[in-house]
């Protein structure tokens, strides 16, 4: 007798969540309206009021406010449906509508403790969340805000609250691509059985195949220090289970010095190989203070601008976020205003200039004037709309850039321009940015598989034993 299989119970339809959006989410990412997949969104009147208050000005905050308002206007004006029933949110790539947008069309006065006056917009939004939570008992109502204190207040009141995490590249900064990989001890036994090797232009090439190859990225550095002769190589090509490795130029040797300096460790050697490679248009260097990021970028830039004539000049810019109290407006031209922010540039120029002993004191002074004339300091505020042709562009303190600002800067590169991004993701000073959502993290992750981009994480400090010890214990 054939036993009848029990019928499976029908799947319950997935219940859509209702996300209440705070203003700072729209100011941080105007496209967040389209990032919540099939779930519904609710915009309180307080959010719209704050959005209106931020729309004037030339800052990125004002631009984002205007863009969010344009998105909302497009959603509201193109639909003839009843606003109270929700307006379809069409995904930006033209797919069918998934979630719906609800706008507050009535006065809401959810009960809050008397110590939270409703005159404050944040408390008005919390009141809306409390009201919706009581009205929408069949589904979860969640407040989405970048404001940490508002999330704390919401949870204290028994309301669900989350950070906006759609723009996060990584949950843990330790998972960030480092740009280098130690080869396992059995690598040559498992990958070198049918290995081909040849020499060209002073480099040795190896064609290897095996199970590790699919994990390799183009322009990733690999090294093997287990044998008598260490191997340091760059992954030139990686397709399927076959990869081509190219040996590096040894910049730790005095004959390969760059503007009077040599690499002091393995990672600096990797970085100089990227910086001096004309086939690499985009380089990112990440590391703590004192690892030599700015010094290496300037030395490689000066060599290729003044000696090799590969680029016409160096352009350096950085985010002007103060560590302490802001000192207010600064007098002078654009470059004079940026001078106080460029202490790292001057410090590194002193080091590079001191390494040149030819010509004595007069020679060093003349060299410094020549070097300084080929370096232009620019403010981020005036980058929009510009195109840099045949320049060496250094973006310092890039960890303080948002992904959108990073895109704006990198797309300024014209023909023949090389972009070098420097930063330390452990020192983020911009509000609402984290290690996972920084523009530097974003660009490292998105560019790692492009054949003309490279990345190195510098881990060893080279300033002094005092600085190294302080970085570890303080």
Secondary structure, DSSP 8 states (H G I E B T S, - for coil): -----------------EEEE-HHHHHH-GGGGG-STT-EEEE-HHHHHHHHHT-SSSSHHHHHHHHHHHHHHHHHHT--S-GGG-EE---TTS----SEEEE--S-------TTS-TTSHHHHHHHHHHHHHHH-TTS-EEEE-S-HHHHHHHHHTT-EEE---TT-S-SSGGGS--SEEE--TTHHHHH-TT-EEEEETTEEEEEEESTTGGG--TT-EEEE-SSSS-EEEEEEEEETTEEEEEE---TTSGGG-BTTB---SHHHHHHHHHHT-TT--EEEEEE-TTSSHHHHHHHHHHIIIIIS--SSEEEEEE----SSS------SSHHHHHHGGGHHHHHHHHHHHHT--TTHHHHHHHHHHHHHHTEEE--GGG-TT--B-SEEEEEESGGGS-HHHHHHHHTTB-TT-EEEEEE-TT---STT--TTT-HHHHHHHHHTT-TTEEEEEE----S-HHHHHHHHH-
